[in-house]
Amino acid sequence: MAETSSQERDYLPGMGKHYLLPLYDVVHRISGLSAVHQEMITAAGLRAGHRVLDVGCGTGNLLRATGKRHRDVELFGVDPDLKMLARAERKFRRGGLTARLDRGFAQELPHPDDSFDRVFSSLMLHHLDSASKDEMLAEVRRVLKPGGLLVLADAVLHDHGHHGHGKMKEHLLDNVDGAVAKRIVAAGFTAEPTRRRKLRMFGEVGIEVATVH
């Protein structure tokens, strides 16, 4: 696992609070998010030799599921939380998988231009404020190869009601109805129709599949 030299930024951890980290994988299991991950992997259309980056990889659940299904792709993850990354590394070791995990921020990815065939992001976008969301999508576009694919899942809201608390609530307001897909298109992608899936907890998730222009 490598650390980057990028400037330090504030970030919302995976469960909204650092002390909730031990619950992260428990929530993943009981929410049904693994089925969403499997759909994301299928939608990515992975082939041998593809380089795959998970932005906001957390404890590595999506990357690990990808590696189990596709032993012939290269796995990369980036996350600002060193404790999350340490858990991810332990999972990969136990599963006999290899991945390059870097500490970094979605708005400033520590990778060269045109580095990846596919970029994943799972329930991370709503951790960013509006400006940072746009910065992240610009970075994803930068690191994807021409014709590369972004597969992104995030919460879908149907109104501007009470969702979450504090910064999380503020950031979720960008996710009402089709706002995520519109933001992705505005960033220079061609997006497929949103695929919506219900979780056992936490409502509805939208899966966005988008190609770099």
Backbone as CSV, one residue per row, in Angstrom:
resi,resn,N_x,N_y,N_z,CA_x,CA_y,CA_z,C_x,C_y,C_z
1,MET,0.852,-1.191,0.000,0.000,0.000,0.000,0.882,1.232,0.000
2,ALA,0.570,2.188,-0.848,1.386,3.384,-0.979,0.606,4.605,-0.533
3,GLU,1.317,5.584,0.007,0.719,6.866,0.323,1.062,7.842,-0.784
4,THR,0.179,8.790,-1.015,0.442,9.775,-2.046,0.920,11.067,-1.413
5,SER,1.459,11.950,-2.252,1.931,13.235,-1.768,0.907,14.338,-1.995
6,SER,-0.327,13.968,-2.353,-1.351,14.964,-2.618,-1.693,15.727,-1.351
7,GLN,-2.232,16.945,-1.522,-2.570,17.751,-0.375,-3.627,17.060,0.465
8,GLU,-3.598,17.314,1.763,-4.573,16.712,2.664,-5.921,17.391,2.468
9,ARG,-6.966,16.604,2.476,-8.323,17.114,2.313,-9.206,16.551,3.417
10,ASP,-10.252,17.290,3.740,-11.275,16.728,4.610,-12.049,15.673,3.828
11,TYR,-12.504,14.634,4.517,-13.327,13.631,3.846,-14.275,12.995,4.839
12,LEU,-15.393,12.530,4.315,-16.351,11.779,5.124,-15.986,10.307,5.050
13,PRO,-15.723,9.651,6.176,-15.368,8.226,6.143,-16.543,7.362,5.708
14,GLY,-16.247,6.091,5.477,-17.201,5.181,4.873,-18.557,5.107,5.545
15,MET,-18.608,5.158,6.868,-19.889,5.094,7.568,-20.317,6.463,8.092
16,GLY,-19.638,7.516,7.632,-19.970,8.863,8.073,-19.178,9.305,9.290
17,LYS,-18.787,8.343,10.142,-17.988,8.615,11.347,-16.886,7.570,11.454
18,HIS,-15.682,7.995,11.841,-14.557,7.056,11.931,-14.830,5.926,12.925
19,TYR,-15.515,6.226,14.017,-15.718,5.199,15.045,-16.684,4.094,14.592
20,LEU,-17.374,4.314,13.470,-18.295,3.301,12.955,-17.624,2.316,12.000
21,LEU,-16.311,2.469,11.781,-15.605,1.597,10.841,-15.855,0.108,11.090
22,PRO,-15.852,-0.371,12.360,-16.084,-1.811,12.567,-17.411,-2.312,12.003
23,LEU,-18.384,-1.421,11.783,-19.691,-1.837,11.271,-19.750,-1.855,9.747
24,TYR,-18.702,-1.358,9.086,-18.735,-1.162,7.636,-19.055,-2.458,6.898
25,ASP,-18.331,-3.511,7.181,-18.542,-4.768,6.463,-19.816,-5.477,6.906
26,VAL,-20.239,-5.255,8.153,-21.512,-5.822,8.613,-22.656,-5.217,7.804
27,VAL,-22.636,-3.897,7.656,-23.675,-3.213,6.882,-23.640,-3.670,5.428
28,HIS,-22.437,-3.853,4.885,-22.314,-4.333,3.507,-23.035,-5.670,3.337
29,ARG,-22.857,-6.572,4.292,-23.450,-7.904,4.176,-24.961,-7.862,4.281
30,ILE,-25.488,-7.125,5.260,-26.918,-7.199,5.526,-27.736,-6.290,4.602
31,SER,-27.087,-5.338,3.940,-27.822,-4.407,3.079,-28.147,-4.985,1.713
32,GLY,-27.428,-6.041,1.318,-27.609,-6.584,-0.016,-26.749,-5.899,-1.058
33,LEU,-25.763,-5.134,-0.625,-24.919,-4.405,-1.561,-24.068,-5.326,-2.428
34,SER,-23.817,-6.539,-1.960,-23.009,-7.470,-2.763,-23.679,-7.776,-4.099
35,ALA,-25.005,-7.828,-4.128,-25.711,-8.067,-5.387,-25.529,-6.891,-6.345
36,VAL,-25.527,-5.671,-5.805,-25.256,-4.488,-6.619,-23.851,-4.560,-7.193
37,HIS,-22.888,-4.966,-6.370,-21.514,-5.107,-6.845,-21.421,-6.124,-7.981
38,GLN,-22.123,-7.226,-7.848,-22.084,-8.229,-8.915,-22.659,-7.665,-10.212
39,GLU,-23.707,-6.875,-10.097,-24.283,-6.256,-11.298,-23.315,-5.242,-11.910
40,MET,-22.619,-4.511,-11.062,-21.629,-3.556,-11.562,-20.512,-4.269,-12.330
41,ILE,-20.063,-5.395,-11.783,-18.979,-6.156,-12.425,-19.443,-6.677,-13.785
42,THR,-20.670,-7.184,-13.831,-21.212,-7.660,-15.103,-21.308,-6.518,-16.114
43,ALA,-21.801,-5.374,-15.658,-21.973,-4.218,-16.548,-20.640,-3.708,-17.095
44,ALA,-19.557,-3.947,-16.360,-18.249,-3.446,-16.781,-17.691,-4.191,-17.990
45,GLY,-18.190,-5.402,-18.268,-17.729,-6.148,-19.430,-16.225,-6.369,-19.442
46,LEU,-15.713,-6.849,-18.345,-14.256,-6.983,-18.183,-13.668,-8.069,-19.076
47,ARG,-12.467,-7.792,-19.550,-11.727,-8.752,-20.373,-10.319,-8.911,-19.825
48,ALA,-9.663,-9.985,-20.231,-8.300,-10.267,-19.763,-7.393,-9.073,-20.039
49,GLY,-6.601,-8.715,-19.030,-5.653,-7.626,-19.177,-6.189,-6.255,-18.837
50,HIS,-7.499,-6.143,-18.597,-8.058,-4.844,-18.234,-7.478,-4.352,-16.909
51,ARG,-7.275,-3.052,-16.842,-6.850,-2.393,-15.602,-8.071,-1.702,-15.005
52,VAL,-8.363,-2.044,-13.744,-9.604,-1.619,-13.095,-9.268,-0.829,-11.834
53,LEU,-9.839,0.370,-11.724,-9.641,1.215,-10.551,-10.965,1.372,-9.814
54,ASP,-10.947,1.196,-8.488,-12.112,1.479,-7.644,-11.810,2.741,-6.845
55,VAL,-12.561,3.808,-7.120,-12.379,5.091,-6.436,-13.225,5.096,-5.175
56,GLY,-12.563,5.266,-4.031,-13.258,5.127,-2.759,-13.493,3.667,-2.447
57,CYS,-12.432,2.881,-2.526,-12.553,1.412,-2.460,-12.893,0.889,-1.077
58,GLY,-12.762,1.717,-0.037,-13.101,1.269,1.307,-12.311,0.041,1.714
59,THR,-13.002,-0.966,2.217,-12.320,-2.186,2.668,-12.184,-3.220,1.553
60,GLY,-12.422,-2.804,0.309,-12.078,-3.643,-0.832,-13.126,-4.636,-1.292
61,ASN,-14.382,-4.482,-0.846,-15.390,-5.495,-1.192,-15.630,-5.613,-2.697
62,LEU,-15.763,-4.481,-3.384,-16.028,-4.523,-4.818,-14.814,-5.037,-5.588
63,LEU,-13.637,-4.582,-5.224,-12.425,-5.069,-5.895,-12.220,-6.561,-5.654
64,ARG,-12.487,-7.006,-4.453,-12.305,-8.433,-4.140,-13.282,-9.279,-4.952
65,ALA,-14.540,-8.825,-5.036,-15.524,-9.552,-5.841,-15.115,-9.566,-7.314
66,THR,-14.524,-8.461,-7.780,-14.054,-8.397,-9.161,-12.929,-9.403,-9.398
67,GLY,-11.983,-9.441,-8.466,-10.853,-10.355,-8.602,-11.245,-11.816,-8.559
68,LYS,-12.277,-12.132,-7.786,-12.746,-13.516,-7.719,-13.354,-13.967,-9.046
69,ARG,-14.058,-13.052,-9.710,-14.695,-13.393,-10.984,-13.740,-13.288,-12.175
70,HIS,-12.767,-12.402,-12.055,-11.855,-12.133,-13.171,-10.415,-12.141,-12.652
71,ARG,-9.827,-13.306,-12.631,-8.453,-13.432,-12.127,-7.425,-12.819,-13.071
72,ASP,-7.868,-12.472,-14.278,-6.928,-12.016,-15.299,-6.990,-10.508,-15.535
73,VAL,-7.536,-9.745,-14.560,-7.513,-8.286,-14.665,-6.610,-7.729,-13.557
74,GLU,-6.137,-6.503,-13.750,-5.300,-5.835,-12.755,-6.179,-4.937,-11.895
75,LEU,-6.044,-5.059,-10.589,-6.906,-4.348,-9.647,-6.154,-3.223,-8.953
76,PHE,-6.801,-2.053,-8.893,-6.257,-0.882,-8.218,-7.360,-0.249,-7.376
77,GLY,-6.987,0.271,-6.231,-7.954,0.966,-5.389,-7.347,2.219,-4.798
78,VAL,-8.201,3.205,-4.549,-7.752,4.432,-3.891,-8.800,4.841,-2.866
79,ASP,-8.328,5.281,-1.699,-9.223,5.696,-0.620,-8.422,6.601,0.318
80,PRO,-9.057,7.595,0.931,-8.317,8.465,1.848,-8.090,7.874,3.233
81,ASP,-8.759,6.766,3.546,-8.749,6.223,4.908,-7.774,5.057,5.019
82,LEU,-6.673,5.270,5.717,-5.641,4.236,5.843,-6.154,3.000,6.581
83,LYS,-7.058,3.177,7.535,-7.588,2.016,8.260,-8.443,1.149,7.338
84,MET,-9.218,1.790,6.470,-9.981,1.035,5.468,-9.036,0.254,4.565
85,LEU,-7.992,0.917,4.085,-7.056,0.271,3.171,-6.346,-0.906,3.842
86,ALA,-6.021,-0.773,5.117,-5.377,-1.874,5.834,-6.296,-3.087,5.895
87,ARG,-7.582,-2.849,6.133,-8.546,-3.960,6.133,-8.637,-4.592,4.744
88,ALA,-8.640,-3.749,3.716,-8.709,-4.269,2.349,-7.502,-5.157,2.051
89,GLU,-6.323,-4.726,2.438,-5.118,-5.514,2.175,-5.195,-6.883,2.835
90,ARG,-5.711,-6.921,4.068,-5.840,-8.211,4.766,-6.800,-9.132,4.018
91,LYS,-7.893,-8.568,3.506,-8.853,-9.380,2.746,-8.214,-9.956,1.485
92,PHE,-7.447,-9.134,0.782,-6.818,-9.616,-0.448,-5.812,-10.721,-0.148
93,ARG,-5.057,-10.552,0.910,-4.079,-11.594,1.281,-4.793,-12.904,1.591
94,ARG,-5.858,-12.823,2.378,-6.596,-14.038,2.734,-7.209,-14.702,1.509
95,GLY,-7.620,-13.902,0.540,-8.256,-14.445,-0.654,-7.289,-14.801,-1.762
96,GLY,-5.989,-14.627,-1.520,-4.995,-14.943,-2.538,-5.061,-14.029,-3.743
97,LEU,-5.511,-12.779,-3.526,-5.633,-11.802,-4.600,-4.578,-10.712,-4.454
98,THR,-4.284,-10.054,-5.562,-3.312,-8.967,-5.564,-3.985,-7.700,-6.065
99,ALA,-3.772,-6.612,-5.335,-4.298,-5.315,-5.769,-3.327,-4.232,-5.327
100,ARG,-3.237,-3.185,-6.107,-2.436,-2.016,-5.730,-3.382,-1.010,-5.064
101,LEU,-3.152,-0.732,-3.784,-4.000,0.171,-3.023,-3.203,1.412,-2.650
102,ASP,-3.753,2.574,-2.971,-3.092,3.839,-2.673,-3.973,4.717,-1.808
103,ARG,-3.346,5.435,-0.893,-4.090,6.476,-0.178,-4.160,7.699,-1.082
104,GLY,-5.362,8.207,-1.283,-5.535,9.375,-2.127,-6.972,9.823,-2.116
105,PHE,-7.227,10.862,-2.863,-8.545,11.498,-2.872,-9.137,11.461,-4.267
106,ALA,-10.454,11.303,-4.324,-11.150,11.179,-5.609,-10.950,12.407,-6.488
107,GLN,-10.762,13.573,-5.849,-10.608,14.813,-6.602,-9.196,14.997,-7.152
108,GLU,-8.304,14.082,-6.809,-6.880,14.235,-7.158,-6.265,12.838,-7.245
109,LEU,-6.698,12.061,-8.223,-6.292,10.657,-8.300,-4.794,10.540,-8.581
110,PRO,-4.123,9.634,-7.860,-2.668,9.491,-7.996,-2.269,8.573,-9.139
111,HIS,-2.829,8.816,-10.327,-2.589,7.945,-11.471,-2.412,8.797,-12.726
112,PRO,-1.610,8.313,-13.680,-1.405,9.056,-14.922,-2.651,9.058,-15.808
113,ASP,-2.642,9.938,-16.801,-3.716,9.973,-17.794,-3.825,8.627,-18.506
114,ASP,-5.024,8.291,-18.931,-5.270,7.104,-19.768,-4.701,5.825,-19.160
115,SER,-4.917,5.651,-17.858,-4.316,4.518,-17.138,-5.212,3.291,-17.060
116,PHE,-6.545,3.479,-17.159,-7.459,2.395,-16.824,-8.490,2.156,-17.915
117,ASP,-8.892,0.880,-18.005,-9.970,0.497,-18.918,-11.337,0.673,-18.272
118,ARG,-11.396,0.489,-16.960,-12.648,0.596,-16.224,-12.391,1.298,-14.896
119,VAL,-13.354,2.133,-14.494,-13.323,2.753,-13.167,-14.641,2.456,-12.472
120,PHE,-14.550,1.942,-11.252,-15.706,1.708,-10.401,-15.795,2.793,-9.322
121,SER,-17.003,3.032,-8.855,-17.224,3.830,-7.653,-18.538,3.374,-7.046
122,SER,-18.503,2.933,-5.805,-19.687,2.357,-5.174,-20.045,3.112,-3.899
123,LEU,-21.191,3.789,-3.924,-21.725,4.514,-2.765,-20.688,5.448,-2.138
124,MET,-19.941,6.112,-2.986,-18.948,7.073,-2.532,-19.280,8.492,-2.948
125,LEU,-19.962,8.669,-4.089,-20.171,10.002,-4.635,-20.850,10.931,-3.637
126,HIS,-21.814,10.415,-2.874,-22.548,11.278,-1.943,-21.715,11.689,-0.730
127,HIS,-20.494,11.197,-0.642,-19.580,11.660,0.410,-18.916,12.980,0.032
128,LEU,-19.091,13.412,-1.211,-18.424,14.614,-1.709,-19.411,15.764,-1.844
129,ASP,-18.921,16.994,-1.651,-19.764,18.154,-1.931,-19.871,18.348,-3.444
130,SER,-20.697,19.278,-3.871,-20.998,19.428,-5.293,-19.752,19.681,-6.128
131,ALA,-18.910,20.604,-5.686,-17.698,20.921,-6.448,-16.773,19.715,-6.522
132,SER,-16.647,18.979,-5.417,-15.768,17.811,-5.387,-16.291,16.681,-6.266
133,LYS,-17.617,16.547,-6.361,-18.188,15.553,-7.278,-17.727,15.822,-8.708
134,ASP,-17.788,17.088,-9.115,-17.368,17.438,-10.470,-15.866,17.227,-10.663
135,GLU,-15.088,17.529,-9.633,-13.644,17.292,-9.703,-13.349,15.808,-9.838
136,MET,-14.079,14.991,-9.087,-13.877,13.547,-9.164,-14.168,13.028,-10.566
137,LEU,-15.295,13.450,-11.145,-15.662,12.954,-12.472,-14.660,13.417,-13.531
138,ALA,-14.132,14.624,-13.373,-13.088,15.089,-14.294,-11.836,14.228,-14.162
139,GLU,-11.505,13.826,-12.947,-10.347,12.971,-12.721,-10.573,11.570,-13.295
140,VAL,-11.770,11.045,-13.109,-12.078,9.728,-13.683,-11.947,9.778,-15.199
141,ARG,-12.460,10.824,-15.804,-12.352,10.973,-17.263,-10.881,11.046,-17.683
142,ARG,-10.083,11.719,-16.879,-8.651,11.854,-17.192,-7.928,10.517,-17.167
143,VAL,-8.212,9.690,-16.152,-7.446,8.448,-15.995,-7.990,7.300,-16.838
144,LEU,-9.211,7.441,-17.379,-9.754,6.400,-18.258,-9.141,6.500,-19.654
145,LYS,-8.906,5.346,-20.236,-8.462,5.301,-21.629,-9.620,5.710,-22.544
146,PRO,-9.328,6.176,-23.759,-10.412,6.476,-24.707,-11.333,5.268,-24.876
147,GLY,-12.625,5.497,-24.763,-13.589,4.399,-24.835,-13.751,3.640,-23.533
148,GLY,-13.038,4.078,-22.489,-13.135,3.419,-21.190,-14.485,3.655,-20.532
149,LEU,-14.753,2.855,-19.506,-16.079,2.820,-18.901,-16.019,3.180,-17.421
150,LEU,-16.941,4.045,-17.002,-17.194,4.315,-15.589,-18.447,3.563,-15.181
151,VAL,-18.352,2.789,-14.096,-19.522,2.111,-13.524,-19.645,2.594,-12.088
152,LEU,-20.678,3.368,-11.841,-20.822,4.075,-10.564,-22.181,3.771,-9.956
153,ALA,-22.193,3.440,-8.676,-23.450,3.231,-7.950,-23.538,4.235,-6.814
154,ASP,-24.715,4.823,-6.660,-24.894,5.744,-5.533,-26.372,5.803,-5.164
155,ALA,-26.641,6.392,-4.019,-28.001,6.483,-3.520,-28.875,7.307,-4.462
156,VAL,-30.136,6.908,-4.585,-31.128,7.656,-5.362,-32.188,8.177,-4.398
157,LEU,-32.441,9.478,-4.453,-33.491,10.080,-3.647,-34.605,10.557,-4.570
158,HIS,-35.820,10.609,-4.022,-36.963,11.010,-4.838,-37.559,12.347,-4.404
159,ASP,-36.964,12.969,-3.385,-37.439,14.277,-2.939,-36.306,14.952,-2.179
160,HIS,-36.564,16.155,-1.705,-35.565,16.904,-0.947,-35.843,16.823,0.556
161,GLY,-36.414,15.698,0.995,-36.771,15.537,2.401,-35.562,15.337,3.295
162,HIS,-35.806,14.745,4.447,-34.756,14.585,5.460,-33.998,13.289,5.206
163,HIS,-32.788,13.431,4.714,-31.956,12.268,4.419,-30.593,12.473,5.073
164,GLY,-30.282,11.685,6.095,-28.985,11.782,6.730,-28.889,12.993,7.646
165,HIS,-27.665,13.287,8.063,-27.414,14.366,9.007,-26.159,15.123,8.594
166,GLY,-26.111,16.407,8.947,-24.909,17.206,8.751,-24.443,17.236,7.312
167,LYS,-23.127,17.043,7.127,-22.547,17.096,5.781,-23.145,16.028,4.872
168,MET,-23.394,14.840,5.411,-23.944,13.767,4.591,-25.291,14.176,4.004
169,LYS,-26.143,14.803,4.828,-27.450,15.248,4.349,-27.288,16.263,3.232
170,GLU,-26.381,17.221,3.425,-26.145,18.263,2.421,-25.687,17.664,1.095
171,HIS,-24.764,16.687,1.175,-24.213,16.096,-0.043,-25.233,15.228,-0.773
172,LEU,-26.143,14.615,-0.028,-27.155,13.746,-0.636,-28.180,14.525,-1.459
173,LEU,-28.306,15.812,-1.216,-29.290,16.599,-1.949,-28.986,16.636,-3.446
174,ASP,-27.734,16.340,-3.826,-27.365,16.280,-5.244,-27.864,15.010,-5.920
175,ASN,-28.472,14.093,-5.178,-28.824,12.776,-5.715,-30.314,12.599,-5.964
176,VAL,-31.066,13.689,-6.009,-32.505,13.577,-6.228,-32.780,13.167,-7.673
177,ASP,-33.572,12.086,-7.805,-33.986,11.560,-9.111,-32.789,11.367,-10.049
178,GLY,-32.774,11.998,-11.227,-31.741,11.714,-12.230,-30.538,12.618,-12.170
179,ALA,-30.306,13.271,-11.037,-29.241,14.271,-10.957,-27.851,13.673,-11.148
180,VAL,-27.631,12.461,-10.671,-26.301,11.851,-10.789,-25.969,11.599,-12.257
181,ALA,-26.910,11.030,-12.993,-26.680,10.764,-14.413,-26.416,12.057,-15.177
182,LYS,-27.173,13.097,-14.868,-26.969,14.391,-15.541,-25.581,14.948,-15.253
183,ARG,-25.125,14.788,-14.031,-23.787,15.279,-13.666,-22.713,14.514,-14.437
184,ILE,-22.897,13.207,-14.593,-21.930,12.384,-15.320,-21.877,12.798,-16.793
185,VAL,-23.030,13.028,-17.395,-23.079,13.465,-18.793,-22.401,14.829,-18.950
186,ALA,-22.656,15.733,-18.017,-22.053,17.065,-18.074,-20.536,17.006,-17.972
187,ALA,-20.018,15.929,-17.368,-18.568,15.769,-17.212,-17.906,15.196,-18.460
188,GLY,-18.687,14.884,-19.483,-18.109,14.427,-20.742,-18.237,12.948,-21.013
189,PHE,-19.245,12.312,-20.420,-19.497,10.891,-20.637,-20.800,10.703,-21.413
190,THR,-20.914,9.565,-22.059,-22.186,9.118,-22.627,-22.755,8.060,-21.702
191,ALA,-23.917,8.323,-21.124,-24.457,7.454,-20.071,-25.598,6.593,-20.593
192,GLU,-25.617,5.354,-20.145,-26.746,4.471,-20.391,-27.872,4.822,-19.412
193,PRO,-29.084,4.359,-19.658,-30.162,4.592,-18.693,-29.790,4.043,-17.312
194,THR,-30.147,4.778,-16.273,-29.842,4.374,-14.909,-30.556,3.066,-14.554
195,ARG,-29.810,2.170,-13.924,-30.400,0.919,-13.440,-30.640,1.074,-11.937
196,ARG,-31.876,0.961,-11.521,-32.218,1.194,-10.111,-32.480,-0.123,-9.398
197,ARG,-31.895,-0.247,-8.218,-32.026,-1.469,-7.429,-32.325,-1.121,-5.971
198,LYS,-33.242,-1.843,-5.373,-33.576,-1.655,-3.965,-32.596,-2.430,-3.090
199,LEU,-32.115,-1.785,-2.037,-31.319,-2.480,-1.030,-32.228,-2.917,0.108
200,ARG,-31.765,-3.917,0.875,-32.540,-4.340,2.046,-32.523,-3.254,3.116
201,MET,-31.515,-2.414,3.082,-31.417,-1.260,3.975,-31.029,-0.057,3.122
202,PHE,-31.369,1.132,3.583,-30.885,2.388,2.989,-31.495,2.709,1.637
203,GLY,-32.649,2.137,1.316,-33.375,2.606,0.154,-32.877,2.104,-1.185
204,GLU,-32.800,3.015,-2.155,-32.571,2.651,-3.542,-31.210,3.131,-4.026
205,VAL,-30.611,2.308,-4.892,-29.314,2.628,-5.484,-29.480,2.728,-6.992
206,GLY,-28.822,3.711,-7.583,-28.776,3.822,-9.034,-27.410,3.405,-9.546
207,ILE,-27.397,2.536,-10.546,-26.128,2.116,-11.171,-26.006,2.857,-12.502
208,GLU,-24.932,3.616,-12.626,-24.670,4.390,-13.845,-23.522,3.740,-14.619
209,VAL,-23.745,3.521,-15.902,-22.708,2.978,-16.786,-22.472,4.032,-17.867
210,ALA,-21.241,4.548,-17.937,-20.970,5.684,-18.811,-19.628,5.527,-19.507
211,THR,-19.590,5.896,-20.778,-18.391,5.773,-21.605,-17.779,7.144,-21.836
212,VAL,-16.449,7.195,-21.816,-15.753,8.443,-22.128,-15.995,8.795,-23.588
213,HIS,-16.310,10.049,-23.844,-16.500,10.516,-25.229,-15.245,10.253,-26.052
